[in-house]
């Protein structure tokens, strides 16, 4: 292990999610950082590249700093139980080890290792994992169950969404049927699986039970769950917590195999969907004012009190690309209705490092349809109009948004594509909260 003054010596800039040794090295380094007594802010000043004339350090070091901060926050929290949920679809490769497949991340074992490390030495604080299969054609559930059995993982379970959907006697059958999930789970699109996992987690009656969900891969370290727990149990008046991958200081985006950690705002500028994200935010703050101040609404790293989940989940109707946003919207609407008046405290947002996994992503545009991302983001715009009409009351922003609603209702994916390309050509790198006028937007669509 490097000396405390030189944590990044000899380390590569980027991150290899297929290397178990590297994943474990993050935890080992985080433990050493804690033992060294070096203040977290001092480590951030040195390695985050936020000071003028500095650049971010190696990804492993930045990851270790985040994990160290997460574990240190755990010590001040009351006893609690954490339920971790993730969906599995098409995970036949990433669930394997690197020796078994070139894209293998061994994510079932590695997530468990990260959680074990985080909770080690924290008597009275416990955790469990719920992996949800939503009809994976490659039988991801059997692969996961074999690993769980072989390693004797007592607090890791695999749920099968198909059992719930197809069984008319199941308590949640009508819930999913009303959302388009019938025999089989092809319509789930991750949203259905996450909802099922959150429902199961909501049943937990242990002291201070909280439930989080994340992606199945290792893009966000589970060792950061201490941040999420602190956001609910360590902050007065906070209702929920979440991570952010971009849009604020302390966020980092890593694009292996060639790129290291890019901080804010460079990470946003490097996004292939940069202008689409800008436009999504532009529409969002005008149509869904309760989301103001949250840049990365789509981040799959959100946490709730178990006792709050069912009233929130019962309002979520969509399962598609805007699922994460609608879940967040339903949560904030619930908390506002419950009498929490301090908007800034409804949701604690923590910046995180996110490592892209292009090789196995289920959500990237395909060569068969190069316009897929334009269609997806245009569809999100339509979805936000529907959410606006459903969640924003008269007098709560409906009047001022009428012109934006009228424009969005006329938007096609072809005009959306024309707008994005025009705005990108005219503006270049654009901050996520760029304040375009509606006239500029309309002109770009023409």
C-alpha positions, 0 to 999 in steps of 0.5 A: 500500500502506498504511503499516505502522501502518495496514494496514486503512485503507479496506478492506472488512470481508469478502472477495470470493472472485470478485475476482482483484485482492483475492486477489492483494492479500493476497499483496502485503500479506503481502510488504509486512508481511514487508519492514516487519519488523513481528513477526507477533505484533504484527500479530496483537495489533492485527488479530485482535481477541483483546485485550479491547475490540478487534475483528478487522480487515478480512479481507484484513489477517487473510489477509495476516498468515496468509500472511506467517507461512506464508512466513516459516516456509518459510525455516527448512525443509529442501528439500521437495516439496509435492503439492497435491490437490483434487477437482472436481465441479460446478465449471463456475462457480467455475472461470471468471473473474468476467467469465465468471460472477458466482460465478467464482473463477478458482480454478485460476489463483489457487491457482497464484498463491498457491503461486508466491508462497509458494515464490518465492525458496525454492531447492530447494523445489518444488510441484505440483497434482493436480486430480481430476475425479470424474465431474462432469456439467459436464465440469469436467476439460475446463475445467481442462485448457483453462486449464492449457494456455492458461497453460502450467502445467507442474506442474498436472495433472488426474486422472480418477477414472473412468479408474481406476474403469472400467479393470479393469487399473488398479492401483487398480481393486479398491481403489475397487470394494471401496468402492462405486465402479464404472462412473461416479463418482456414488458418489465424494462427494469422498472417492473423488477425494481418495483417488485424488489422495493415492494419486498423490501418494504415488508422489512420491519426491522429497526430503521429499515431503509431500502435502496436500489442500484444497477446490477453491474459494478458501475457504482460501488456498493461501499458508498451505501453509507452515504445513502444511509447518512442521507436519511438517518443522519440528516434532520428532516431528510426524507430520502437520499440518492446519488448523482453521477454528474451535474455537481461538484464531486461527481466523476464519470469514467469511460474505460479502457482509455479514460480516467475520472472526469469531474464536473463539468467535464464529465457532463461535456464528455457525455455522448448524450450531452445536449439531450441531457441538457434538454431533458433538464430544461423541460423538467425544471419547467414542467416538474418544479418539485425536481428543481435542484436535482440534476441526475434524476435518472441515477439508479442509486436511490434510498427510502425508508421501508415504511414510506415505500408502498404509498410511493410505489402505488403512484408509479405507473411507468416502467420505461426509460423515465421510470427512475424520474417518475419514482423520484417524482412520486417520492417527492410528491408524497413527502410534500403531501406528508407535510415536509415543507423544506424542499432542500431537505426532501432529498439529500443528494451525494456526488458519486463516481460512475464507471461506464460499462459500454461492453455490456450495456443494455441501454445503448443505441444499436447499430440497427437503429442509430436514432434510438437515443433520439427516440428515447429522449423524445419519449421522455419529453412526452412522458414529462408532459403526462407527469406534469398534467398528473402531478402539478396542481393548478396554481402550482406551475400549470399556468406558466408552463402552458407554452412549454406543454404546447410545444412538447405536445407537437414534438416528434422525434425527428424535430427533437433530433433536429433541435439537439443537433442545432443546439449542439452545433451553435453552443458546443459544450453546454452546462446542464442548467443552461437557460435557453428561451422557448423561442430559441428551442422552437427555432432549433426545431424548425 
